[in-house]
């Protein structure tokens, strides 16, 4: 049986490979604990501070994931070259994903200074700045370099399939379980949902993970958008809904001023029709509700609690979203 490597063992292996490939010396490693499964370290080098990120064999087990990761990293590099505030990815022999002698996959990129903010705490200036850069990122992503000859990543199930999914939980939960209340909110919302709300969305390339853990600020200004891992052809307005819910919803209250500031910033860079915001919220809820309304989720992490609260709020208000935000 092969002994499992410790994070320090993995770092030393990645350090050796990085120093050889880029002819630099690394020191002062600091492990970063944000993210899911992938190990990350900030290190100092002659090229300035860098981020080394191990690609988890558990998370990226299939070859399809590696191909998607390659596309995402090359897009991140292209975005940085075209003025998007995001870390520049370092290439070696035109590779953006590197491999150690034992097969550990990893990437190396610039480390960008900035601060992660808590969900629902972004002020008007921060949201305006984020909206502007999101619009710019969407313009670059959809400038014709990335081909659109494919289906969007999110293929929504029918309303009947989604109702069957929700109702299946009744077989496994106790009638007095606190989860029943959340479940009934989702069932009621699903019954009043129309897939035409998603079919009218415009397809395009999108970040698909634009929330506070992947956004850095310096004061009132955005300093970087991080983690293009989920970049794919989908619905760009999902980025709009995800960023606004993450930045303007604090668990129980939606900050309309911050939400409007994001849209105002976005519209200075990229065209956005009136009413798209409400539609984007419908699409986000239909995509993510099954991820975060689940009796088996651990609520130990604030991120999970935030996402579950968002889906609950959207479910409760689904029938009113167009009246609330249709003019935006």
KEKE-3310 file (N, C-alpha, C; in steps of 0.2 Angstrom, whole numbers, plus 5000, padded with zeros to 4 digits):
npx = (5004:5003:5009:5000:5003:5009:5003:5015:5025:5020:5021:5035:5039:5032:5039:5052:5050:5045:5055:5065:5059:5056:5068:5070:5071:5062:5055:5049:5036:5018:5004:4988:4971:4959:4947:4942:4948:4960:4977:4986:4999:5006:5021:5038:5048:5061:5054:5044:5030:5022:5009:5006:4998:4991:4983:4970:4970:4959:4948:4950:4949:4946:4950:4942:4940:4953:4955:4945:4951:4962:4957:4951:4962:4970:4961:4961:4974:4974:4964:4970:4980:4973:4968:4959:4957:4965:4975:4991:4995:5008:5018:5026:5036:5025:5015:5002:4997:5007:5018:5024:5038:5032:5020:5011:5000:5000:4999:5006:5005:5004:5004:4991:4989:4976:4960:4948:4931:4917:4902:4888:4893:4898:4901:4893:4902:4912:4904:4901:4913:4916:4906:4909:4921:4917:4909:4919:4927:4917:4916:4929:4929:4919:4923:4925:4936:4935:4925:4908:4901:4893:4884:4876:4883:4874:4861:4845:4834:4817:4802:4794:4803:4811:4802:4800:4812:4813:4802:4806:4814:4805:4804:4815:4817:4813:4796:4796:4807:4818:4822:4811:4803:4812:4812:4798:4797:4805:4798:4785:4790:4795:4784:4778:4786:4793:4801:4804:4809:4823:4826:4826:4837:4853:4866:4884:4901:4907:4913:4907:4909:4908:4910:4911:4923:4931:4935:4945:4948:4955:4953:4940:4940:4940:4953:4956:4950:4948:4951:4947:4942:4930:4926:4917:4906:4891:4879:4881:4874:4872:4884:4882:4870:4876:4887:4880:4871:4880:4887:4878:4868:4865:4862:4850:4845:4843:4853:4848:4854:4867:4866:4861:4871:4881:4875:4874:4888:4892:4885:4891:4901:4897:4883:4867:4851:4836:4828:4835:4842:4832:4829:4841:4842:4831:4837:4849:4844:4837:4848:4856:4849:4847:4859:4862:4851:4849:4847:4859:4869:4883:4883:4893:4902:4903:4901:4892:4881:4878:4875:4864:4855:4853:4847:4835:4829:4828:4819:4808:4804:4802:4791:4789:4800:4801:4792:4799:4811:4811:4812:4825)
npy = (4994:5011:5025:5039:5055:5069:5086:5094:5086:5085:5099:5101:5093:5099:5112:5108:5105:5116:5126:5120:5121:5134:5141:5147:5152:5147:5152:5155:5149:5149:5141:5141:5140:5141:5136:5120:5105:5106:5109:5124:5136:5151:5158:5166:5173:5176:5181:5188:5187:5172:5160:5143:5129:5114:5102:5093:5075:5068:5077:5081:5068:5062:5062:5071:5082:5087:5092:5102:5110:5114:5122:5132:5138:5142:5152:5160:5165:5172:5181:5189:5195:5203:5213:5210:5210:5198:5184:5181:5167:5156:5149:5134:5128:5130:5124:5125:5118:5109:5095:5084:5073:5062:5062:5072:5085:5102:5120:5136:5153:5171:5179:5189:5203:5207:5207:5195:5197:5195:5186:5196:5209:5218:5235:5249:5255:5245:5235:5241:5242:5228:5225:5232:5225:5213:5214:5218:5206:5197:5202:5200:5186:5182:5186:5180:5172:5160:5147:5145:5133:5123:5115:5123:5122:5120:5111:5112:5102:5095:5103:5094:5083:5089:5092:5078:5075:5083:5078:5066:5066:5065:5052:5049:5057:5062:5067:5078:5084:5098:5101:5099:5110:5119:5111:5111:5124:5124:5115:5122:5133:5128:5122:5133:5138:5142:5134:5142:5154:5151:5147:5158:5165:5171:5163:5160:5162:5160:5164:5156:5154:5165:5172:5178:5172:5170:5183:5197:5212:5229:5240:5250:5245:5233:5220:5208:5194:5178:5160:5152:5140:5133:5139:5140:5136:5143:5152:5168:5177:5170:5172:5186:5185:5176:5184:5195:5190:5184:5195:5205:5199:5195:5183:5185:5197:5207:5218:5230:5242:5239:5229:5235:5244:5235:5231:5244:5247:5236:5239:5250:5244:5233:5228:5227:5221:5228:5219:5208:5205:5200:5188:5181:5178:5169:5158:5155:5151:5139:5132:5130:5127:5113:5109:5115:5114:5101:5087:5081:5089:5096:5109:5116:5124:5142:5145:5136:5137:5151:5149:5140:5148:5158:5151:5147:5160:5164:5154:5157:5170:5168:5170:5183:5190:5195:5206:5213:5216:5217:5229:5232)
npz = (5000:4995:5004:5009:5003:5013:5014:5015:5009:4996:4993:4993:4982:4972:4972:4969:4956:4950:4952:4944:4931:4929:4932:4945:4962:4976:4991:5008:5010:5011:5016:5008:5013:5007:4995:4986:4990:4981:4984:4989:4989:4993:4988:4988:4976:4963:4953:4959:4970:4970:4966:4969:4964:4967:4958:4963:4963:4966:4964:4951:4943:4931:4913:4906:4915:4916:4903:4903:4913:4907:4896:4904:4910:4900:4895:4906:4906:4893:4896:4906:4898:4891:4898:4909:4926:4933:4939:4931:4922:4922:4909:4904:4891:4883:4890:4902:4912:4923:4927:4940:4942:4948:4944:4950:4946:4943:4944:4941:4945:4945:4961:4968:4977:4989:4996:5002:5004:5016:5012:5006:5010:5002:4997:4988:4979:4978:4972:4960:4954:4953:4944:4932:4929:4927:4916:4906:4907:4901:4888:4883:4884:4875:4862:4850:4850:4857:4852:4848:4845:4852:4865:4879:4896:4906:4906:4908:4918:4915:4922:4928:4930:4939:4950:4953:4958:4970:4977:4980:4991:5002:5005:5012:5023:5040:5045:5054:5052:5050:5038:5030:5028:5021:5009:5005:5001:4990:4982:4980:4973:4962:4955:4950:4941:4925:4911:4900:4904:4906:4893:4886:4889:4884:4877:4880:4884:4900:4917:4928:4942:4950:4964:4981:4987:4977:4973:4974:4983:4985:4996:4990:4977:4965:4964:4959:4949:4953:4950:4937:4935:4932:4920:4905:4891:4892:4901:4902:4910:4921:4929:4932:4941:4951:4956:4961:4970:4979:4983:4988:4996:5012:5020:5025:5021:5006:4998:4989:4984:4982:4973:4962:4959:4954:4942:4936:4934:4926:4914:4909:4902:4894:4885:4892:4893:4899:4912:4912:4923:4933:4926:4926:4939:4941:4933:4940:4952:4947:4942:4954:4965:4969:4972:4985:4993:5002:5013:5017:5018:5026:5038:5043:5037:5033:5020:5014:5021:5017:5004:5004:5011:5001:4991:4997:5000:4986:4982:4990:4985:4972:4963:4963:4958:4945:4946:4956:4951:4937:4930:4930)
capx = (5000:5007:5008:4997:5008:5007:5004:5022:5028:5018:5024:5042:5039:5030:5044:5058:5048:5044:5062:5069:5056:5056:5074:5070:5072:5056:5055:5044:5029:5012:4998:4982:4966:4953:4946:4940:4953:4966:4982:4988:5004:5009:5028:5041:5053:5064:5049:5039:5026:5018:5004:5007:4991:4991:4977:4968:4968:4952:4944:4951:4951:4945:4953:4938:4941:4959:4954:4942:4955:4967:4954:4950:4969:4972:4957:4963:4980:4971:4960:4975:4984:4968:4966:4955:4961:4966:4982:4994:4997:5015:5019:5033:5035:5018:5010:4999:4997:5013:5018:5031:5040:5028:5013:5007:4998:5000:4999:5010:5003:5006:5000:4989:4987:4969:4956:4942:4926:4912:4895:4883:4896:4901:4897:4891:4908:4915:4900:4901:4920:4915:4901:4913:4926:4913:4907:4925:4928:4912:4918:4935:4927:4915:4926:4925:4941:4932:4920:4901:4898:4892:4878:4878:4885:4868:4855:4840:4829:4810:4799:4792:4809:4814:4797:4801:4818:4812:4798:4810:4816:4800:4805:4821:4817:4807:4791:4797:4814:4819:4823:4804:4801:4816:4810:4792:4798:4807:4792:4781:4793:4796:4777:4776:4792:4793:4808:4804:4813:4829:4827:4827:4844:4858:4872:4890:4907:4906:4917:4903:4910:4910:4907:4916:4929:4935:4936:4949:4947:4959:4949:4934:4942:4942:4960:4957:4945:4952:4949:4943:4942:4924:4925:4914:4901:4885:4874:4885:4870:4873:4889:4878:4866:4880:4891:4876:4868:4886:4890:4873:4864:4869:4859:4842:4843:4846:4855:4846:4858:4873:4865:4860:4878:4884:4872:4876:4895:4892:4882:4896:4906:4894:4876:4863:4844:4832:4824:4839:4844:4827:4829:4847:4840:4828:4841:4853:4840:4836:4854:4860:4845:4848:4866:4862:4845:4850:4848:4865:4875:4886:4882:4899:4906:4899:4899:4887:4875:4876:4872:4858:4851:4852:4842:4829:4827:4826:4813:4802:4802:4803:4785:4789:4806:4800:4789:4803:4817:4810:4813:4832)
capy = (5000:5017:5029:5045:5061:5075:5093:5096:5082:5088:5106:5100:5090:5105:5117:5106:5105:5123:5129:5118:5123:5142:5143:5152:5149:5148:5152:5158:5146:5150:5137:5145:5135:5142:5131:5113:5099:5108:5112:5130:5140:5158:5158:5171:5171:5181:5184:5191:5182:5167:5155:5136:5126:5107:5100:5087:5069:5067:5082:5080:5061:5060:5066:5077:5087:5090:5096:5108:5114:5117:5127:5137:5141:5146:5158:5165:5169:5177:5187:5194:5198:5208:5218:5208:5209:5191:5182:5178:5160:5155:5143:5131:5124:5131:5120:5129:5113:5105:5088:5082:5066:5057:5063:5077:5090:5108:5126:5142:5159:5177:5180:5195:5206:5209:5204:5192:5200:5191:5187:5201:5214:5222:5241:5251:5256:5238:5231:5244:5240:5221:5225:5234:5220:5207:5216:5217:5199:5194:5204:5196:5179:5181:5191:5176:5167:5154:5145:5144:5128:5118:5116:5126:5118:5119:5108:5111:5096:5098:5105:5087:5080:5093:5090:5071:5075:5086:5074:5059:5067:5063:5045:5048:5061:5062:5072:5083:5086:5105:5101:5098:5117:5121:5107:5113:5131:5123:5112:5127:5138:5124:5121:5140:5139:5140:5134:5148:5159:5150:5146:5165:5167:5172:5158:5163:5159:5163:5161:5151:5153:5172:5173:5182:5168:5171:5190:5201:5219:5233:5246:5250:5243:5226:5219:5202:5189:5172:5153:5151:5132:5131:5142:5135:5139:5142:5158:5173:5181:5167:5176:5192:5183:5173:5189:5200:5187:5184:5202:5209:5195:5193:5178:5186:5203:5208:5225:5232:5247:5236:5225:5240:5247:5230:5232:5250:5246:5231:5242:5255:5241:5228:5229:5222:5223:5228:5213:5202:5203:5195:5182:5178:5175:5162:5153:5154:5146:5132:5128:5129:5125:5106:5109:5118:5111:5094:5085:5078:5094:5099:5116:5118:5130:5147:5146:5131:5141:5156:5147:5138:5154:5161:5147:5148:5167:5164:5150:5161:5176:5167:5172:5190:5192:5199:5212:5217:5218:5217:5235:5234)
capz = (5000:4995:5009:5007:5004:5017:5010:5014:5004:4990:4991:4991:4975:4967:4973:4965:4948:4948:4952:4938:4925:4928:4934:4950:4969:4980:4998:5012:5008:5016:5013:5008:5014:5003:4989:4988:4989:4978:4989:4987:4993:4991:4989:4986:4970:4960:4948:4963:4974:4965:4969:4967:4965:4966:4955:4966:4959:4968:4961:4944:4942:4924:4908:4904:4919:4914:4897:4904:4916:4902:4893:4908:4912:4894:4895:4911:4903:4888:4900:4909:4893:4888:4903:4915:4933:4936:4939:4925:4922:4919:4905:4902:4885:4881:4895:4908:4918:4924:4930:4943:4940:4951:4941:4953:4942:4946:4940:4944:4943:4949:4967:4968:4983:4989:5002:5002:5009:5017:5008:5008:5013:4997:4996:4982:4975:4976:4967:4954:4951:4950:4938:4926:4927:4924:4909:4902:4906:4896:4882:4881:4883:4869:4857:4845:4850:4859:4848:4852:4842:4857:4870:4886:4901:4910:4902:4913:4917:4914:4928:4930:4933:4945:4955:4956:4962:4976:4981:4982:4998:5007:5007:5016:5029:5045:5044:5058:5050:5048:5030:5026:5027:5015:5004:5003:4998:4983:4978:4978:4968:4955:4952:4947:4936:4917:4908:4895:4908:4904:4886:4883:4891:4879:4878:4879:4888:4907:4923:4932:4949:4952:4971:4985:4989:4971:4971:4979:4983:4988:4997:4986:4970:4963:4963:4955:4949:4953:4949:4931:4934:4929:4914:4900:4887:4896:4901:4905:4915:4928:4932:4935:4947:4956:4959:4965:4976:4984:4986:4991:5000:5018:5023:5026:5018:5000:4997:4982:4981:4980:4967:4956:4957:4950:4935:4933:4932:4920:4908:4906:4898:4890:4884:4896:4892:4905:4914:4912:4930:4936:4922:4928:4946:4939:4930:4945:4956:4944:4942:4960:4971:4970:4975:4991:4997:5003:5020:5019:5018:5032:5038:5047:5033:5031:5013:5013:5024:5013:4997:5006:5012:4995:4987:5001:4998:4979:4981:4993:4981:4965:4959:4964:4956:4940:4949:4960:4947:4930:4927:4931)
cpx = (5004:5005:5005:5002:5005:5007:5011:5026:5026:5021:5031:5043:5037:5036:5050:5056:5048:5051:5066:5066:5057:5063:5074:5070:5066:5058:5049:5037:5024:5007:4992:4976:4960:4953:4944:4945:4960:4971:4985:4994:5006:5017:5032:5047:5056:5059:5043:5035:5022:5013:5005:5001:4992:4984:4975:4967:4961:4947:4944:4953:4951:4948:4949:4939:4948:4959:4951:4946:4960:4964:4953:4957:4971:4968:4959:4970:4978:4968:4965:4979:4979:4965:4961:4960:4960:4973:4985:4996:5004:5015:5026:5032:5028:5013:5008:4998:5003:5013:5024:5032:5036:5021:5008:5006:4998:5001:5003:5007:5005:5001:4998:4986:4979:4966:4949:4937:4920:4905:4891:4886:4899:4897:4896:4897:4912:4911:4900:4908:4919:4911:4905:4918:4923:4911:4913:4927:4924:4914:4924:4933:4923:4917:4927:4931:4939:4925:4914:4898:4897:4886:4880:4879:4879:4863:4849:4835:4822:4808:4797:4797:4811:4809:4798:4807:4817:4807:4801:4813:4811:4801:4811:4821:4811:4803:4793:4804:4814:4819:4816:4802:4805:4813:4803:4792:4800:4802:4787:4783:4793:4789:4775:4782:4791:4800:4809:4809:4821:4831:4828:4833:4849:4864:4878:4895:4906:4911:4914:4905:4912:4907:4913:4923:4934:4936:4940:4948:4953:4955:4942:4934:4943:4949:4961:4951:4949:4948:4944:4942:4936:4922:4922:4909:4894:4880:4878:4881:4870:4878:4886:4875:4871:4884:4886:4873:4874:4888:4885:4868:4868:4867:4852:4840:4846:4847:4854:4851:4865:4872:4864:4866:4881:4882:4874:4883:4895:4890:4886:4901:4903:4886:4872:4856:4841:4828:4829:4841:4839:4828:4835:4846:4836:4832:4846:4850:4839:4842:4856:4856:4846:4855:4866:4856:4845:4851:4854:4871:4877:4885:4888:4903:4901:4897:4893:4880:4873:4872:4865:4853:4849:4846:4835:4826:4824:4819:4807:4800:4802:4797:4785:4795:4805:4797:4794:4809:4817:4812:4821:4836)
cpy = (5006:5022:5036:5051:5066:5081:5095:5092:5084:5094:5105:5097:5095:5110:5115:5107:5112:5127:5126:5121:5130:5145:5149:5148:5152:5148:5155:5155:5147:5146:5141:5139:5136:5137:5124:5108:5101:5111:5118:5133:5146:5157:5164:5169:5177:5185:5187:5186:5178:5163:5148:5132:5119:5105:5093:5081:5067:5071:5081:5073:5060:5065:5072:5083:5091:5094:5102:5113:5117:5123:5133:5141:5145:5152:5163:5169:5174:5183:5192:5198:5204:5212:5216:5207:5202:5189:5179:5171:5159:5148:5140:5126:5124:5127:5125:5124:5109:5099:5087:5075:5060:5057:5068:5083:5097:5114:5131:5148:5165:5177:5187:5197:5208:5206:5201:5195:5194:5192:5193:5208:5219:5229:5243:5252:5249:5234:5234:5242:5233:5221:5227:5229:5214:5208:5215:5210:5195:5196:5201:5189:5177:5185:5186:5171:5160:5152:5143:5138:5122:5120:5119:5121:5115:5117:5107:5105:5099:5099:5098:5083:5083:5092:5083:5071:5078:5081:5068:5060:5065:5056:5044:5052:5061:5068:5078:5087:5094:5106:5101:5105:5120:5117:5109:5120:5129:5120:5117:5131:5134:5123:5128:5142:5137:5140:5139:5153:5158:5149:5153:5168:5167:5167:5162:5160:5163:5160:5156:5150:5160:5174:5176:5178:5169:5178:5193:5208:5223:5239:5245:5247:5236:5225:5213:5198:5183:5166:5153:5144:5130:5135:5138:5139:5138:5149:5163:5177:5177:5170:5182:5190:5180:5179:5193:5196:5186:5190:5206:5206:5193:5187:5179:5193:5204:5216:5227:5238:5244:5232:5230:5243:5242:5231:5238:5250:5242:5235:5248:5251:5236:5229:5224:5225:5223:5222:5207:5200:5198:5188:5178:5175:5169:5157:5151:5149:5139:5128:5126:5126:5117:5105:5110:5116:5104:5092:5083:5083:5096:5106:5119:5124:5135:5148:5142:5135:5147:5154:5144:5143:5158:5158:5147:5155:5167:5160:5154:5166:5175:5170:5180:5194:5197:5206:5216:5220:5218:5223:5237:5232)
cpz = (5000:5000:5006:5008:5008:5012:5010:5009:4997:4988:4989:4984:4970:4967:4968:4958:4946:4947:4946:4931:4924:4930:4939:4957:4972:4987:5001:5010:5013:5012:5014:5008:5011:4997:4991:4985:4986:4984:4986:4992:4989:4993:4986:4981:4967:4955:4952:4966:4969:4969:4965:4969:4963:4963:4958:4962:4961:4965:4953:4942:4934:4919:4905:4908:4918:4908:4898:4908:4912:4898:4897:4910:4906:4893:4900:4909:4898:4891:4903:4904:4890:4893:4909:4921:4935:4935:4933:4926:4919:4915:4905:4896:4882:4885:4900:4914:4918:4927:4933:4940:4943:4949:4945:4948:4946:4941:4944:4941:4947:4956:4967:4975:4983:4995:5000:5007:5010:5013:5010:5010:5008:4997:4989:4977:4973:4971:4960:4950:4949:4944:4932:4924:4924:4917:4904:4901:4901:4889:4879:4880:4877:4863:4850:4845:4852:4855:4851:4849:4847:4861:4876:4891:4905:4905:4907:4912:4917:4921:4932:4933:4939:4951:4958:4960:4969:4980:4983:4989:5003:5009:5012:5023:5034:5044:5048:5057:5048:5041:5027:5024:5021:5008:5001:4999:4991:4979:4976:4973:4961:4952:4948:4942:4929:4914:4902:4898:4906:4897:4882:4885:4885:4881:4877:4884:4895:4912:4927:4939:4952:4959:4975:4987:4983:4968:4976:4978:4987:4990:4993:4979:4970:4961:4958:4955:4949:4951:4943:4930:4931:4923:4909:4896:4891:4895:4905:4911:4922:4932:4936:4941:4952:4960:4963:4971:4981:4987:4990:4995:5006:5022:5025:5023:5011:4999:4990:4979:4979:4973:4961:4954:4953:4943:4932:4930:4926:4914:4905:4902:4893:4890:4888:4896:4899:4906:4914:4919:4933:4932:4925:4935:4945:4937:4936:4950:4954:4944:4949:4966:4973:4973:4983:4996:4997:5010:5022:5019:5025:5032:5042:5043:5031:5024:5011:5015:5020:5007:4999:5007:5006:4991:4991:5000:4991:4979:4984:4989:4974:4961:4959:4961:4950:4942:4953:4956:4940:4926:4927:4925)
residu = (UNK:UNK:UNK:UNK:UNK:UNK:UNK:UNK:UNK:UNK:UNK:UNK:UNK:UNK:UNK:UNK:UNK:UNK:UNK:UNK:UNK:UNK:UNK:UNK:UNK:UNK:UNK:UNK:UNK:UNK:UNK:UNK:UNK:UNK:UNK:UNK:UNK:UNK:UNK:UNK:UNK:UNK:UNK:UNK:UNK:UNK:UNK:UNK:UNK:UNK:UNK:UNK:UNK:UNK:UNK:UNK:UNK:UNK:UNK:UNK:UNK:UNK:UNK:UNK:UNK:UNK:UNK:UNK:UNK:UNK:UNK:UNK:UNK:UNK:UNK:UNK:UNK:UNK:UNK:UNK:UNK:UNK:UNK:UNK:UNK:UNK:UNK:UNK:UNK:UNK:UNK:UNK:UNK:UNK:UNK:UNK:UNK:UNK:UNK:UNK:UNK:UNK:UNK:UNK:UNK:UNK:UNK:UNK:UNK:UNK:UNK:UNK:UNK:UNK:UNK:UNK:UNK:UNK:UNK:UNK:UNK:UNK:UNK:UNK:UNK:UNK:UNK:UNK:UNK:UNK:UNK:UNK:UNK:UNK:UNK:UNK:UNK:UNK:UNK:UNK:UNK:UNK:UNK:UNK:UNK:UNK:UNK:UNK:UNK:UNK:UNK:UNK:UNK:UNK:UNK:UNK:UNK:UNK:UNK:UNK:UNK:UNK:UNK:UNK:UNK:UNK:UNK:UNK:UNK:UNK:UNK:UNK:UNK:UNK:UNK:UNK:UNK:UNK:UNK:UNK:UNK:UNK:UNK:UNK:UNK:UNK:UNK:UNK:UNK:UNK:UNK:UNK:UNK:UNK:UNK:UNK:UNK:UNK:UNK:UNK:UNK:UNK:UNK:UNK:UNK:UNK:UNK:UNK:UNK:UNK:UNK:UNK:UNK:UNK:UNK:UNK:UNK:UNK:UNK:UNK:UNK:UNK:UNK:UNK:UNK:UNK:UNK:UNK:UNK:UNK:UNK:UNK:UNK:UNK:UNK:UNK:UNK:UNK:UNK:UNK:UNK:UNK:UNK:UNK:UNK:UNK:UNK:UNK:UNK:UNK:UNK:UNK:UNK:UNK:UNK:UNK:UNK:UNK:UNK:UNK:UNK:UNK:UNK:UNK:UNK:UNK:UNK:UNK:UNK:UNK:UNK:UNK:UNK:UNK:UNK:UNK:UNK:UNK:UNK:UNK:UNK:UNK:UNK:UNK:UNK:UNK:UNK:UNK:UNK:UNK:UNK:UNK:UNK:UNK:UNK:UNK:UNK:UNK:UNK:UNK:UNK:UNK:UNK:UNK:UNK:UNK:UNK:UNK:UNK:UNK:UNK:UNK:UNK:UNK:UNK:UNK:UNK:UNK:UNK:UNK:UNK:UNK:UNK:UNK:UNK:UNK:UNK:UNK)
# end
